Amino acid sequence: MRLAIELNLSQNSISRYESGMREADYKTLLAIADYFNVSLDYLFGRTDNPKINTEMKNGRDNLSYK
């Protein structure tokens, strides 16, 4: 119930997401991941590590654009 309240969703919507009767949209998935402080990959079962990787990959953070 708390998740539904925090995300401004109905409990019925949360139940449908949990049971697979309905799929959450991207915005809702991000909100759920933020709520539980986990990555989207963790939510989707693509990793066992719930930690969010905040580092930029392949040096993209050092790129400069002209």
C-alpha positions as CSV (number, residue, x, y, z in Angstrom):
1,M,0.0,0.0,0.0
2,R,2.9,2.4,0.8
3,L,4.4,2.0,-2.6
4,A,1.1,2.8,-4.3
5,I,0.8,5.9,-2.1
6,E,4.4,7.1,-2.7
7,L,4.1,6.6,-6.5
8,N,0.5,8.0,-6.7
9,L,-0.8,4.8,-8.1
10,S,-3.7,2.6,-7.2
11,Q,-3.1,-0.6,-5.2
12,N,-4.8,-2.4,-8.0
13,S,-2.2,-1.1,-10.5
14,I,0.6,-2.3,-8.3
15,S,-1.0,-5.7,-7.9
16,R,-1.4,-6.0,-11.7
17,Y,2.3,-5.1,-12.1
18,E,3.3,-7.7,-9.5
19,S,1.1,-10.5,-11.1
20,G,2.2,-9.7,-14.6
21,M,-1.3,-8.8,-15.7
22,R,-0.1,-5.4,-16.7
23,E,3.3,-3.8,-17.6
24,A,4.5,-0.6,-16.1
25,D,5.5,2.2,-18.5
26,Y,9.0,3.6,-18.5
27,K,8.2,6.5,-16.1
28,T,6.6,4.1,-13.6
29,L,9.6,1.7,-13.8
30,L,12.0,4.5,-13.1
31,A,9.9,5.6,-10.1
32,I,9.8,2.0,-8.7
33,A,13.6,1.7,-9.1
34,D,14.1,5.0,-7.4
35,Y,11.7,4.0,-4.6
36,F,13.7,0.8,-3.9
37,N,17.0,2.5,-4.7
38,V,17.9,-0.2,-7.3
39,S,18.8,-0.3,-11.0
40,L,16.4,-1.1,-13.7
41,D,18.6,-4.1,-14.6
42,Y,17.9,-5.4,-11.1
43,L,14.2,-4.9,-11.5
44,F,14.2,-6.8,-14.7
45,G,16.3,-9.7,-13.3
46,R,19.2,-9.0,-15.5
47,T,21.6,-8.8,-12.6
48,D,21.7,-9.9,-9.0
49,N,23.4,-6.7,-8.0
50,P,20.9,-4.1,-6.9
51,K,23.5,-1.3,-6.8
52,I,23.1,1.5,-9.3
53,N,26.1,2.1,-11.5
54,T,26.6,5.9,-11.5
55,E,30.0,5.8,-13.4
56,M,30.0,6.8,-17.0
57,K,31.2,3.9,-19.3
58,N,33.8,4.1,-22.0
59,G,35.0,7.6,-21.0
60,R,31.9,9.3,-22.2
61,D,32.1,11.7,-19.3
62,N,35.4,13.1,-20.7
63,L,34.0,13.8,-24.2
64,S,33.9,17.4,-25.4
65,Y,31.8,18.5,-28.3
66,K,32.7,21.2,-30.7
